């Protein structure tokens, strides 16, 4: 709203306000605003969670060193969501519909996580939402995002063409525009591939971040790196000169999402201040699902979802480790890892928690840097 007030309304009367037109300036201030919000209201949130006795439940079959974390305030993801969305609304252009799509996705997946946490922690039902119910709600949120993007595509505000890493000339369109006019009742099937694609990525990404959130600072540290990489990608994709130089799809409206990514970086750093080992607060599902939904939605909007395995490489490895573990046990009655997700496997090998976290952060950084190099390696 500051962009609308200070630039759109007051710039004609006070020309120094022209600085608010610059995306880099607004992104930097959005990041700082998010950091300050998280830092200043963090102690208040922790205190209130303790007063309401909203503490973490630690599974007894996990690493025994984690049992001392029982009772640590959880559902701190509420702090993350607030610290992301307030600066986004303050510093971004409210007339850009893509910003509202990402805001909705973050809120929707955060609400699903909040319901899951509330059932587990407040109502003392250890399983929370059933896996089927959680998937249904995640799929529904993804469906709404997909429909919104299809509508924006009709107004040339969004492209349904996917960017393929390493192949600059290949941009397959997930919408089929070849339905004959004589079959209008079949036209809805043209949207099925794109809708399924969006739902798959959003459900997968949100759950991948959720599975990574098992050690102090692990998931939020990897989020800082992924959000930073996305900030670079959104800025480049929305910049005419850089997009032309790198032969990317020209999507000028997506540049505004750089402000959102900057807010995500700042909010994550602020939350890490309290979530670093030993953690004073955990994000819970409300945080991990919201962050996963946000990361997935931004990647889809800038048409770089095929880079998600690198942008969020650690998230993907954690999710794959669970899939392999469960599949192997069901098919062969044997486990591949000592324990899944992957970070627990290394703990069982004797790595200290802080060493696992630091090395996974390094891995996340390597993945993210590789994702950025693919812009040139094509």
Secondary structure as GFF3:
##gff-version 3
##sequence-region A 1 378
A	DSSP	alpha_helix	2	2	.	.	.	ID=ss1
A	DSSP	pi_helix	3	9	.	.	.	ID=ss2
A	DSSP	three_ten_helix	15	21	.	.	.	ID=ss3
A	DSSP	alpha_helix	23	51	.	.	.	ID=ss4
A	DSSP	three_ten_helix	64	69	.	.	.	ID=ss5
A	DSSP	alpha_helix	77	91	.	.	.	ID=ss6
A	DSSP	alpha_helix	97	117	.	.	.	ID=ss7
A	DSSP	pi_helix	118	122	.	.	.	ID=ss8
A	DSSP	alpha_helix	131	154	.	.	.	ID=ss9
A	DSSP	three_ten_helix	181	191	.	.	.	ID=ss10
A	DSSP	alpha_helix	192	212	.	.	.	ID=ss11
A	DSSP	alpha_helix	218	238	.	.	.	ID=ss12
A	DSSP	alpha_helix	240	245	.	.	.	ID=ss13
A	DSSP	three_ten_helix	252	256	.	.	.	ID=ss14
A	DSSP	alpha_helix	257	275	.	.	.	ID=ss15
A	DSSP	alpha_helix	284	301	.	.	.	ID=ss16
A	DSSP	three_ten_helix	305	307	.	.	.	ID=ss17
A	DSSP	alpha_helix	308	311	.	.	.	ID=ss18
A	DSSP	alpha_helix	313	332	.	.	.	ID=ss19
A	DSSP	alpha_helix	342	348	.	.	.	ID=ss20
A	DSSP	alpha_helix	353	373	.	.	.	ID=ss21
###
